[in-house]
Amino acid sequence: GESVGLHLPTLSVQEGDNSIINCAYSNSASDYFIWYKQESGKGPQFIIDIRSNMDKRQGQRVTVLLNKTVKHLSLQIAATQPGDSAVYFCAEATSNFGNEKLTFGTGTRLTIIP
Amino acid sequence: NAGVTQTPKFQVLKTGQSMTLQCAQDMNHNSMYWYRQDPGMGLRLIYYSASEGTTDKGEVPNGYNVSRLNKREFSLRLESAAPSQTSVYFCASGDRDRVYGYTFGSGTRLTVV
């Protein structure tokens, strides 16, 4: 079946450095992608999203890049802070006759080293 | 501005017992979802409801039932709990315009012994 996966399960970054978290997806019909941040004991929190008609979108300290040719999604976090330590999930949404399902990757644990 | 509210936050069940997890959203979203999250894994879709009055199976529906009571509420029922259903359960809601993605509740940690 279709799946969304991550290249690296763990990532450690020095505070202040930039981090990049990668994600591969396999469903070419997906038209909407989201990055979530999940802190321990909490539900996933929306970070940034991107639609399939775009290849880049920027937020506050975060940038999402979408490469549809190779079905690759990345999340860039600039000037990382201790509060960025969390598990990050990518997710894809595929509309199906009005019924939309959101499929998640397995997650990457980002650790910011002080 | 509660967003998505789940109850209870924690629950311990004995094998064979039944229970219902409650979820309510106050954002007037059409779609609601139930996911489970197991250690070291991503979120897997159990059931979803694209709109009031409709429900569909997700990736792992066996052992669960759902009810979309109205636009606000979407409940998940375990009729006969099994240890394999020990997990953290998340409810989420979203709208067709996909504004700010999908909003998640804080989760229910369920242990079946």
HADDOCK unambig.tbl for C-alpha pairs under 7 A between the chains (distance, minus, plus):
assign (segid A and resid 34 and name CA) (segid B and resid 101 and name CA) 6.76 0.50 0.50
assign (segid A and resid 42 and name CA) (segid B and resid 106 and name CA) 5.22 0.50 0.50
assign (segid A and resid 42 and name CA) (segid B and resid 107 and name CA) 6.93 0.50 0.50
assign (segid A and resid 43 and name CA) (segid B and resid 104 and name CA) 5.85 0.50 0.50
assign (segid A and resid 43 and name CA) (segid B and resid 105 and name CA) 5.80 0.50 0.50
assign (segid A and resid 43 and name CA) (segid B and resid 106 and name CA) 4.47 0.50 0.50
assign (segid A and resid 43 and name CA) (segid B and resid 107 and name CA) 5.98 0.50 0.50
assign (segid A and resid 44 and name CA) (segid B and resid 104 and name CA) 6.13 0.50 0.50
assign (segid A and resid 46 and name CA) (segid B and resid 100 and name CA) 6.88 0.50 0.50
assign (segid A and resid 46 and name CA) (segid B and resid 101 and name CA) 6.65 0.50 0.50
assign (segid A and resid 49 and name CA) (segid B and resid 101 and name CA) 6.83 0.50 0.50
assign (segid A and resid 99 and name CA) (segid B and resid 50 and name CA) 5.30 0.50 0.50
assign (segid A and resid 100 and name CA) (segid B and resid 50 and name CA) 6.73 0.50 0.50
assign (segid A and resid 104 and name CA) (segid B and resid 42 and name CA) 6.01 0.50 0.50
assign (segid A and resid 104 and name CA) (segid B and resid 43 and name CA) 5.85 0.50 0.50
assign (segid A and resid 105 and name CA) (segid B and resid 42 and name CA) 5.62 0.50 0.50
assign (segid A and resid 106 and name CA) (segid B and resid 41 and name CA) 5.00 0.50 0.50
assign (segid A and resid 106 and name CA) (segid B and resid 42 and name CA) 3.91 0.50 0.50
assign (segid A and resid 107 and name CA) (segid B and resid 42 and name CA) 5.96 0.50 0.50
